Amino acid sequence: MEANRTEALRLTVEPGARTMVVRMEGPLLLHTATKARERLHDLEERRPGCLVADLREVTDIDSTGLAVLLWMHRTQTNHRSEMIVVSASPMLDRIFEVTRLCDVFDLRREMPEPVR
């Protein structure tokens, strides 16, 4: 699926007591991934116990988008915290499978109970 190159990524950060939810909507590609990472630059300072990356509305992803997700995961792992990736997209499922990121990320189809 090729997203319109002018389409913007909408990124919402919902901090909670223990869990932070990062909702992404639109393409997570070269032209949007840099801004996403800039928006999340203070993730290391916040140190949420659990980070939930809600990708249910992501329309496309490339290697730079995957790099943002890996950076988020590494940040959480460095602080001995968890990261959950929520996706119900067959396209993302296939990409995670081909890249073997399905072995790295805790992938879920739905939001975890305490976050709903």
C-alpha positions, -999 to 999 in steps of 0.1 A, spaced: 0 0 0 15 33 -11 4 63 10 1 97 -4 35 113 2 19 145 15 -2 127 40 8 135 76 12 112 105 -10 120 134 6 111 167 -11 113 200 7 107 233 -15 97 263 5 96 295 -8 76 324 4 66 359 22 35 347 13 32 310 19 56 281 -1 51 249 13 64 216 -14 64 189 -3 67 154 -26 74 124 -15 76 88 18 67 71 49 60 92 74 66 64 107 85 58 89 119 56 69 113 88 92 91 109 117 118 118 90 140 132 75 111 151 109 104 168 113 141 175 79 142 191 89 112 213 124 125 222 116 127 259 105 90 261 137 82 279 130 108 306 94 98 311 103 61 316 68 46 315 65 12 330 46 1 299 46 18 265 17 9 241 23 17 205 -12 18 189 -6 12 152 -42 2 143 -46 33 121 -11 32 105 -17 31 67 19 24 56 53 18 70 89 17 57 123 10 72 125 44 89 91 38 105 104 4 117 135 21 130 113 44 152 95 14 166 128 -3 173 142 28 190 110 29 212 115 -8 220 152 -3 228 144 27 251 119 6 270 142 -24 272 171 -3 285 149 8 314 136 -28 320 101 -17 309 78 -33 285 64 -23 251 33 -36 235 25 -30 198 -12 -31 189 -19 -37 153 -48 -53 134 -34 -47 100 -26 -77 77 0 -54 60 18 -47 93 15 -84 103 33 -94 71 60 -68 75 66 -78 111 68 -114 100 92 -109 70 115 -87 91 113 -111 121 102 -82 143 73 -105 154 101 -122 175 111 -88 190 78 -70 197 49 -81 220 23 -79 193 -14 -77 201 -46 -73 181 -64 -53 208 -55 -27 234 -45 -42 268 -73 -42 294 -60 -15 317 -57 9 287 -90 5 271 
